[in-house]
C-alpha cells in the first residue's frame, strides 16, 4: 500500500457496480473481512459511506470489479491519513452540588471531528492538576482505540497523534 497510486475519490464515478460484471473473486473471505473493517470506518468518515455501502451489497458473491473498488477505497484511505489530534479540558469541582469535576474531549482525524465526549467524573479530584490528569488519561484511551481501526486495515498513521 505504501507505493499505491493516490486517488481523489473512494469510488470511480464512470461506471456503476453491477452484480454480474466480471469473474467471481477467488477469496470471498478476504473480501468480507476487509469490507467488515471498512464498515467501522464508514461511521466516522462520511466520505466513505456511499462507497462502502455499494461494495457491501456484493458480499454474497464478490467479483473482481468489486474487489478493485475495495482496493480503490483502501488507496483513497492510505493517502488521506494525515494525523489524529485530541483536545481535552477538565473543570475541577465545577458542580456546586457535589463538587464533582467535568471532563471533555474531542478527537479530530485530519480536519474531521470523529469523536467527542463530555462526562462528569465519578471521583472527586483533590486538585486541578489531578482533574487534568484524568482528562489526559481519557483522551489517551480514546486515541489508542481510534488508532486501532486503521491499523486493523493495515493502514498505519505516519504521524504520532497530537494530544
PyMOL commands that set and color helices and strands:
alter all, ss='L'
color gray80, all
select helices_A, chain A and resi 28-44+46-56+64-80+128-152
alter helices_A, ss='H'
color red, helices_A
select strands_A, chain A and resi 84-91+102-109+112-120
alter strands_A, ss='S'
color yellow, strands_A
deselect
rebuild
show_as cartoon
